[in-house]
Amino acid sequence: MSPDPVHGPGSRPPKILVFSTNAISDMSIDLAGSSHMDYSPTVRVIAVPCSGGINPSWIVHAVESGFDGVFVAADGGECSYLSDCTARTARIVERSQEMLKQHHSDARRVKMAALCSVCSEAFVGHMKQFGKELVEVPAVAAGA
């Protein structure tokens, strides 16, 4: 792993949980890894069939369990399950952001973007940018 200019000595990169879809976005993430593209080792991926099926409470739970941010890698218009997948996923993300605010956490901890099956460079870019953004987000209050 190359040095990360965003984080000072002794600090760690933000922990990011990624919800990825089996049919589309998971392939781009696998391609990023197999191509040895550089992104934080603190990124963790959970594959789901469709991003429209993510429960907003899962996102809140991830933040409350120690993840600094949650990234939803949606299929966009290529979803095999739902014709309105992008709109549904956007509503899920908005609901999770509202829930985070109710739990005294920053809504910027959740981000969504559509990833195609060969968009490995876009995935790496999203992870680096989201990591930089998360450094600016206030820490989750203890007991929140």
Rosetta constraint file for C-alpha pairs under 8 A:
AtomPair CA 1 CA 38 HARMONIC 6.77 0.50
AtomPair CA 1 CA 39 HARMONIC 7.90 0.50
AtomPair CA 1 CA 40 HARMONIC 7.80 0.50
AtomPair CA 2 CA 38 HARMONIC 7.51 0.50
AtomPair CA 6 CA 132 HARMONIC 6.49 0.50
AtomPair CA 7 CA 11 HARMONIC 5.84 0.50
AtomPair CA 7 CA 12 HARMONIC 6.69 0.50
AtomPair CA 7 CA 13 HARMONIC 6.53 0.50
AtomPair CA 13 CA 40 HARMONIC 6.86 0.50
AtomPair CA 13 CA 42 HARMONIC 6.79 0.50
AtomPair CA 13 CA 131 HARMONIC 6.99 0.50
AtomPair CA 14 CA 42 HARMONIC 6.78 0.50
AtomPair CA 14 CA 67 HARMONIC 7.61 0.50
AtomPair CA 14 CA 68 HARMONIC 5.60 0.50
AtomPair CA 14 CA 69 HARMONIC 7.47 0.50
AtomPair CA 14 CA 131 HARMONIC 5.87 0.50
AtomPair CA 14 CA 134 HARMONIC 6.71 0.50
AtomPair CA 14 CA 135 HARMONIC 7.00 0.50
AtomPair CA 15 CA 42 HARMONIC 4.87 0.50
AtomPair CA 15 CA 43 HARMONIC 5.86 0.50
AtomPair CA 15 CA 44 HARMONIC 7.73 0.50
AtomPair CA 15 CA 66 HARMONIC 7.73 0.50
AtomPair CA 15 CA 67 HARMONIC 5.07 0.50
AtomPair CA 15 CA 68 HARMONIC 5.17 0.50
AtomPair CA 15 CA 69 HARMONIC 6.62 0.50
AtomPair CA 16 CA 42 HARMONIC 6.39 0.50
AtomPair CA 16 CA 43 HARMONIC 4.75 0.50
AtomPair CA 16 CA 44 HARMONIC 6.24 0.50
AtomPair CA 16 CA 67 HARMONIC 5.79 0.50
AtomPair CA 16 CA 68 HARMONIC 5.93 0.50
AtomPair CA 16 CA 69 HARMONIC 4.89 0.50
AtomPair CA 16 CA 70 HARMONIC 5.56 0.50
AtomPair CA 16 CA 71 HARMONIC 6.97 0.50
AtomPair CA 16 CA 131 HARMONIC 7.73 0.50
AtomPair CA 17 CA 43 HARMONIC 5.93 0.50
AtomPair CA 17 CA 44 HARMONIC 4.89 0.50
AtomPair CA 17 CA 45 HARMONIC 5.86 0.50
AtomPair CA 17 CA 46 HARMONIC 7.48 0.50
AtomPair CA 17 CA 62 HARMONIC 7.40 0.50
AtomPair CA 17 CA 67 HARMONIC 6.54 0.50
AtomPair CA 17 CA 69 HARMONIC 6.41 0.50
AtomPair CA 17 CA 70 HARMONIC 4.75 0.50
AtomPair CA 17 CA 71 HARMONIC 6.16 0.50
AtomPair CA 18 CA 43 HARMONIC 7.12 0.50
AtomPair CA 18 CA 44 HARMONIC 6.00 0.50
AtomPair CA 18 CA 45 HARMONIC 4.63 0.50
AtomPair CA 18 CA 46 HARMONIC 6.14 0.50
AtomPair CA 18 CA 70 HARMONIC 5.79 0.50
AtomPair CA 18 CA 71 HARMONIC 4.70 0.50
AtomPair CA 18 CA 72 HARMONIC 5.76 0.50
AtomPair CA 18 CA 73 HARMONIC 6.83 0.50
AtomPair CA 19 CA 45 HARMONIC 5.99 0.50
AtomPair CA 19 CA 46 HARMONIC 5.07 0.50
AtomPair CA 19 CA 47 HARMONIC 5.90 0.50
AtomPair CA 19 CA 48 HARMONIC 6.76 0.50
AtomPair CA 19 CA 51 HARMONIC 7.35 0.50
AtomPair CA 19 CA 70 HARMONIC 7.59 0.50
AtomPair CA 19 CA 71 HARMONIC 6.33 0.50
AtomPair CA 19 CA 72 HARMONIC 4.88 0.50
AtomPair CA 19 CA 73 HARMONIC 5.93 0.50
AtomPair CA 20 CA 25 HARMONIC 5.65 0.50
AtomPair CA 20 CA 26 HARMONIC 5.37 0.50
AtomPair CA 20 CA 45 HARMONIC 6.65 0.50
AtomPair CA 20 CA 46 HARMONIC 6.07 0.50
AtomPair CA 20 CA 47 HARMONIC 4.74 0.50
AtomPair CA 20 CA 48 HARMONIC 6.02 0.50
AtomPair CA 20 CA 51 HARMONIC 7.20 0.50
AtomPair CA 20 CA 72 HARMONIC 6.47 0.50
AtomPair CA 20 CA 73 HARMONIC 4.98 0.50
AtomPair CA 20 CA 74 HARMONIC 6.75 0.50
AtomPair CA 21 CA 25 HARMONIC 5.33 0.50
AtomPair CA 21 CA 26 HARMONIC 5.48 0.50
AtomPair CA 21 CA 47 HARMONIC 5.35 0.50
AtomPair CA 21 CA 48 HARMONIC 4.89 0.50
AtomPair CA 21 CA 49 HARMONIC 5.31 0.50
AtomPair CA 21 CA 50 HARMONIC 5.48 0.50
AtomPair CA 21 CA 51 HARMONIC 6.25 0.50
AtomPair CA 21 CA 73 HARMONIC 6.96 0.50
AtomPair CA 21 CA 74 HARMONIC 6.65 0.50
AtomPair CA 21 CA 75 HARMONIC 6.86 0.50
AtomPair CA 22 CA 26 HARMONIC 5.35 0.50
AtomPair CA 22 CA 27 HARMONIC 7.49 0.50
AtomPair CA 22 CA 47 HARMONIC 5.67 0.50
AtomPair CA 22 CA 48 HARMONIC 5.85 0.50
AtomPair CA 22 CA 49 HARMONIC 5.28 0.50
AtomPair CA 22 CA 50 HARMONIC 7.46 0.50
AtomPair CA 23 CA 27 HARMONIC 7.18 0.50
AtomPair CA 23 CA 49 HARMONIC 7.14 0.50
AtomPair CA 23 CA 80 HARMONIC 7.98 0.50
AtomPair CA 23 CA 117 HARMONIC 7.85 0.50
AtomPair CA 24 CA 28 HARMONIC 7.23 0.50
AtomPair CA 24 CA 75 HARMONIC 5.95 0.50
AtomPair CA 24 CA 78 HARMONIC 7.71 0.50
AtomPair CA 24 CA 79 HARMONIC 7.84 0.50
AtomPair CA 24 CA 115 HARMONIC 7.26 0.50
AtomPair CA 24 CA 116 HARMONIC 5.82 0.50
AtomPair CA 24 CA 117 HARMONIC 4.64 0.50
AtomPair CA 25 CA 29 HARMONIC 6.51 0.50
AtomPair CA 25 CA 73 HARMONIC 6.13 0.50
AtomPair CA 25 CA 74 HARMONIC 6.74 0.50
AtomPair CA 25 CA 75 HARMONIC 6.24 0.50
AtomPair CA 25 CA 114 HARMONIC 7.73 0.50
AtomPair CA 25 CA 115 HARMONIC 5.15 0.50
AtomPair CA 25 CA 116 HARMONIC 5.62 0.50
AtomPair CA 25 CA 117 HARMONIC 5.27 0.50
AtomPair CA 25 CA 119 HARMONIC 7.88 0.50
AtomPair CA 26 CA 30 HARMONIC 6.15 0.50
AtomPair CA 26 CA 47 HARMONIC 6.82 0.50
AtomPair CA 26 CA 117 HARMONIC 7.12 0.50
AtomPair CA 27 CA 31 HARMONIC 6.05 0.50
AtomPair CA 27 CA 117 HARMONIC 5.01 0.50
AtomPair CA 27 CA 118 HARMONIC 6.85 0.50
AtomPair CA 28 CA 32 HARMONIC 6.20 0.50
AtomPair CA 28 CA 115 HARMONIC 7.27 0.50
AtomPair CA 28 CA 116 HARMONIC 6.69 0.50
AtomPair CA 28 CA 117 HARMONIC 4.69 0.50
AtomPair CA 28 CA 118 HARMONIC 4.86 0.50
AtomPair CA 28 CA 119 HARMONIC 5.19 0.50
AtomPair CA 28 CA 120 HARMONIC 4.49 0.50
AtomPair CA 28 CA 123 HARMONIC 7.10 0.50
AtomPair CA 29 CA 33 HARMONIC 6.47 0.50
AtomPair CA 29 CA 120 HARMONIC 5.82 0.50
AtomPair CA 29 CA 123 HARMONIC 6.64 0.50
AtomPair CA 30 CA 34 HARMONIC 6.12 0.50
AtomPair CA 30 CA 120 HARMONIC 7.90 0.50
AtomPair CA 31 CA 35 HARMONIC 5.84 0.50
AtomPair CA 31 CA 118 HARMONIC 7.19 0.50
AtomPair CA 31 CA 120 HARMONIC 5.84 0.50
AtomPair CA 32 CA 36 HARMONIC 6.29 0.50
AtomPair CA 32 CA 37 HARMONIC 5.28 0.50
AtomPair CA 32 CA 120 HARMONIC 4.78 0.50
AtomPair CA 32 CA 121 HARMONIC 6.91 0.50
AtomPair CA 32 CA 123 HARMONIC 7.60 0.50
AtomPair CA 32 CA 124 HARMONIC 7.11 0.50
AtomPair CA 33 CA 37 HARMONIC 6.03 0.50
AtomPair CA 37 CA 121 HARMONIC 7.85 0.50
AtomPair CA 37 CA 124 HARMONIC 7.25 0.50
AtomPair CA 38 CA 124 HARMONIC 7.23 0.50
AtomPair CA 39 CA 43 HARMONIC 7.93 0.50
AtomPair CA 39 CA 124 HARMONIC 5.93 0.50
AtomPair CA 39 CA 127 HARMONIC 6.77 0.50
AtomPair CA 39 CA 128 HARMONIC 6.62 0.50
AtomPair CA 40 CA 127 HARMONIC 7.62 0.50
AtomPair CA 40 CA 128 HARMONIC 7.64 0.50
AtomPair CA 43 CA 127 HARMONIC 7.94 0.50
AtomPair CA 48 CA 53 HARMONIC 7.91 0.50
AtomPair CA 48 CA 54 HARMONIC 7.79 0.50
AtomPair CA 49 CA 53 HARMONIC 7.77 0.50
AtomPair CA 50 CA 54 HARMONIC 7.54 0.50
AtomPair CA 50 CA 74 HARMONIC 7.68 0.50
AtomPair CA 50 CA 75 HARMONIC 7.69 0.50
AtomPair CA 50 CA 79 HARMONIC 7.16 0.50
AtomPair CA 50 CA 81 HARMONIC 6.91 0.50
AtomPair CA 50 CA 85 HARMONIC 7.75 0.50
AtomPair CA 51 CA 72 HARMONIC 7.22 0.50
AtomPair CA 51 CA 73 HARMONIC 7.43 0.50
AtomPair CA 51 CA 74 HARMONIC 5.52 0.50
AtomPair CA 51 CA 75 HARMONIC 7.30 0.50
AtomPair CA 51 CA 85 HARMONIC 7.13 0.50
AtomPair CA 51 CA 89 HARMONIC 5.88 0.50
AtomPair CA 52 CA 82 HARMONIC 7.66 0.50
AtomPair CA 52 CA 85 HARMONIC 5.40 0.50
AtomPair CA 52 CA 86 HARMONIC 7.38 0.50
AtomPair CA 52 CA 88 HARMONIC 5.38 0.50
AtomPair CA 52 CA 89 HARMONIC 4.72 0.50
AtomPair CA 52 CA 92 HARMONIC 7.40 0.50
AtomPair CA 53 CA 89 HARMONIC 7.87 0.50
AtomPair CA 54 CA 58 HARMONIC 7.29 0.50
AtomPair CA 54 CA 89 HARMONIC 7.74 0.50
AtomPair CA 54 CA 92 HARMONIC 7.19 0.50
AtomPair CA 55 CA 59 HARMONIC 7.26 0.50
AtomPair CA 55 CA 92 HARMONIC 7.12 0.50
AtomPair CA 56 CA 60 HARMONIC 6.58 0.50
AtomPair CA 56 CA 92 HARMONIC 5.74 0.50
AtomPair CA 56 CA 93 HARMONIC 6.89 0.50
AtomPair CA 56 CA 95 HARMONIC 6.36 0.50
AtomPair CA 56 CA 96 HARMONIC 4.66 0.50
AtomPair CA 56 CA 99 HARMONIC 7.94 0.50
AtomPair CA 57 CA 61 HARMONIC 5.96 0.50
AtomPair CA 57 CA 96 HARMONIC 6.79 0.50
AtomPair CA 57 CA 99 HARMONIC 7.94 0.50
AtomPair CA 58 CA 62 HARMONIC 6.17 0.50
AtomPair CA 59 CA 63 HARMONIC 6.52 0.50
AtomPair CA 59 CA 70 HARMONIC 6.53 0.50
AtomPair CA 59 CA 96 HARMONIC 6.40 0.50
AtomPair CA 59 CA 110 HARMONIC 7.85 0.50
AtomPair CA 60 CA 64 HARMONIC 6.16 0.50
AtomPair CA 60 CA 96 HARMONIC 6.40 0.50
AtomPair CA 60 CA 99 HARMONIC 6.99 0.50
AtomPair CA 60 CA 100 HARMONIC 6.09 0.50
AtomPair CA 61 CA 65 HARMONIC 5.89 0.50
AtomPair CA 62 CA 66 HARMONIC 6.53 0.50
AtomPair CA 62 CA 67 HARMONIC 5.61 0.50
AtomPair CA 62 CA 70 HARMONIC 7.36 0.50
AtomPair CA 63 CA 67 HARMONIC 4.69 0.50
AtomPair CA 63 CA 68 HARMONIC 6.04 0.50
AtomPair CA 63 CA 69 HARMONIC 6.41 0.50
AtomPair CA 63 CA 70 HARMONIC 7.35 0.50
AtomPair CA 63 CA 109 HARMONIC 7.76 0.50
AtomPair CA 64 CA 140 HARMONIC 7.92 0.50
AtomPair CA 64 CA 144 HARMONIC 7.77 0.50
AtomPair CA 68 CA 109 HARMONIC 6.53 0.50
AtomPair CA 68 CA 134 HARMONIC 6.85 0.50
AtomPair CA 69 CA 108 HARMONIC 7.95 0.50
AtomPair CA 69 CA 109 HARMONIC 4.36 0.50
AtomPair CA 69 CA 110 HARMONIC 5.74 0.50
AtomPair CA 69 CA 111 HARMONIC 7.91 0.50
AtomPair CA 69 CA 134 HARMONIC 6.91 0.50
AtomPair CA 70 CA 109 HARMONIC 6.18 0.50
AtomPair CA 70 CA 110 HARMONIC 4.89 0.50
AtomPair CA 70 CA 111 HARMONIC 6.46 0.50
AtomPair CA 71 CA 110 HARMONIC 5.86 0.50
AtomPair CA 71 CA 111 HARMONIC 4.90 0.50
AtomPair CA 71 CA 112 HARMONIC 5.63 0.50
AtomPair CA 71 CA 113 HARMONIC 7.85 0.50
AtomPair CA 72 CA 93 HARMONIC 7.98 0.50
AtomPair CA 72 CA 110 HARMONIC 7.74 0.50
AtomPair CA 72 CA 111 HARMONIC 6.23 0.50
AtomPair CA 72 CA 112 HARMONIC 4.57 0.50
AtomPair CA 72 CA 113 HARMONIC 6.49 0.50
AtomPair CA 73 CA 112 HARMONIC 6.01 0.50
AtomPair CA 73 CA 113 HARMONIC 5.43 0.50
AtomPair CA 73 CA 114 HARMONIC 5.56 0.50
AtomPair CA 73 CA 115 HARMONIC 5.96 0.50
AtomPair CA 74 CA 86 HARMONIC 6.92 0.50
AtomPair CA 74 CA 89 HARMONIC 7.26 0.50
AtomPair CA 74 CA 112 HARMONIC 6.98 0.50
AtomPair CA 74 CA 113 HARMONIC 5.97 0.50
AtomPair CA 74 CA 114 HARMONIC 4.45 0.50
AtomPair CA 74 CA 115 HARMONIC 6.15 0.50
AtomPair CA 75 CA 79 HARMONIC 5.31 0.50
AtomPair CA 75 CA 85 HARMONIC 7.55 0.50
AtomPair CA 75 CA 86 HARMONIC 7.26 0.50
AtomPair CA 75 CA 114 HARMONIC 5.32 0.50
AtomPair CA 75 CA 115 HARMONIC 5.94 0.50
AtomPair CA 75 CA 116 HARMONIC 6.58 0.50
AtomPair CA 76 CA 85 HARMONIC 6.76 0.50
AtomPair CA 76 CA 86 HARMONIC 5.18 0.50
AtomPair CA 76 CA 114 HARMONIC 4.94 0.50
AtomPair CA 76 CA 115 HARMONIC 7.14 0.50
AtomPair CA 76 CA 116 HARMONIC 7.90 0.50
AtomPair CA 77 CA 83 HARMONIC 7.18 0.50
AtomPair CA 77 CA 84 HARMONIC 7.75 0.50
AtomPair CA 77 CA 85 HARMONIC 7.17 0.50
AtomPair CA 77 CA 86 HARMONIC 6.76 0.50
AtomPair CA 79 CA 83 HARMONIC 6.82 0.50
AtomPair CA 79 CA 85 HARMONIC 6.42 0.50
AtomPair CA 81 CA 85 HARMONIC 7.73 0.50
AtomPair CA 84 CA 88 HARMONIC 6.21 0.50
AtomPair CA 85 CA 89 HARMONIC 5.94 0.50
AtomPair CA 86 CA 90 HARMONIC 6.07 0.50
AtomPair CA 86 CA 114 HARMONIC 7.98 0.50
AtomPair CA 87 CA 91 HARMONIC 6.33 0.50
AtomPair CA 88 CA 92 HARMONIC 6.30 0.50
AtomPair CA 89 CA 93 HARMONIC 6.20 0.50
AtomPair CA 90 CA 94 HARMONIC 6.13 0.50
AtomPair CA 90 CA 112 HARMONIC 7.45 0.50
AtomPair CA 91 CA 95 HARMONIC 6.03 0.50
AtomPair CA 92 CA 96 HARMONIC 6.14 0.50
AtomPair CA 93 CA 97 HARMONIC 6.18 0.50
AtomPair CA 93 CA 110 HARMONIC 6.95 0.50
AtomPair CA 93 CA 111 HARMONIC 7.32 0.50
AtomPair CA 93 CA 112 HARMONIC 7.14 0.50
AtomPair CA 94 CA 98 HARMONIC 6.29 0.50
AtomPair CA 95 CA 99 HARMONIC 6.21 0.50
AtomPair CA 96 CA 100 HARMONIC 6.10 0.50
AtomPair CA 96 CA 107 HARMONIC 7.98 0.50
AtomPair CA 96 CA 110 HARMONIC 7.73 0.50
AtomPair CA 97 CA 101 HARMONIC 6.31 0.50
AtomPair CA 97 CA 106 HARMONIC 7.72 0.50
AtomPair CA 97 CA 107 HARMONIC 4.56 0.50
AtomPair CA 97 CA 108 HARMONIC 7.60 0.50
AtomPair CA 97 CA 109 HARMONIC 7.93 0.50
AtomPair CA 97 CA 110 HARMONIC 6.66 0.50
AtomPair CA 98 CA 102 HARMONIC 6.38 0.50
AtomPair CA 98 CA 107 HARMONIC 7.05 0.50
AtomPair CA 99 CA 103 HARMONIC 6.33 0.50
AtomPair CA 100 CA 104 HARMONIC 6.29 0.50
AtomPair CA 100 CA 105 HARMONIC 5.01 0.50
AtomPair CA 100 CA 106 HARMONIC 6.44 0.50
AtomPair CA 100 CA 107 HARMONIC 5.97 0.50
AtomPair CA 101 CA 105 HARMONIC 5.13 0.50
AtomPair CA 101 CA 106 HARMONIC 6.04 0.50
AtomPair CA 101 CA 107 HARMONIC 6.16 0.50
AtomPair CA 103 CA 144 HARMONIC 5.88 0.50
AtomPair CA 104 CA 140 HARMONIC 7.79 0.50
AtomPair CA 104 CA 141 HARMONIC 7.40 0.50
AtomPair CA 104 CA 144 HARMONIC 6.15 0.50
AtomPair CA 105 CA 140 HARMONIC 5.88 0.50
AtomPair CA 105 CA 141 HARMONIC 7.42 0.50
AtomPair CA 105 CA 144 HARMONIC 7.55 0.50
AtomPair CA 106 CA 137 HARMONIC 7.03 0.50
AtomPair CA 106 CA 138 HARMONIC 7.41 0.50
AtomPair CA 106 CA 140 HARMONIC 7.82 0.50
AtomPair CA 108 CA 134 HARMONIC 7.60 0.50
AtomPair CA 108 CA 137 HARMONIC 7.22 0.50
AtomPair CA 109 CA 134 HARMONIC 6.75 0.50
AtomPair CA 109 CA 137 HARMONIC 7.58 0.50
AtomPair CA 111 CA 130 HARMONIC 7.90 0.50
AtomPair CA 115 CA 119 HARMONIC 5.94 0.50
AtomPair CA 115 CA 122 HARMONIC 7.40 0.50
AtomPair CA 115 CA 123 HARMONIC 7.07 0.50
AtomPair CA 119 CA 123 HARMONIC 6.30 0.50
AtomPair CA 120 CA 124 HARMONIC 6.31 0.50
AtomPair CA 121 CA 125 HARMONIC 6.12 0.50
AtomPair CA 122 CA 126 HARMONIC 6.07 0.50
AtomPair CA 123 CA 127 HARMONIC 6.23 0.50
AtomPair CA 124 CA 128 HARMONIC 6.22 0.50
AtomPair CA 125 CA 129 HARMONIC 6.04 0.50
AtomPair CA 126 CA 130 HARMONIC 5.82 0.50
AtomPair CA 127 CA 131 HARMONIC 5.93 0.50
AtomPair CA 128 CA 132 HARMONIC 6.33 0.50
AtomPair CA 129 CA 133 HARMONIC 6.25 0.50
AtomPair CA 130 CA 134 HARMONIC 6.05 0.50
AtomPair CA 131 CA 135 HARMONIC 6.46 0.50
AtomPair CA 132 CA 136 HARMONIC 7.16 0.50
AtomPair CA 133 CA 137 HARMONIC 6.87 0.50
AtomPair CA 140 CA 144 HARMONIC 7.13 0.50
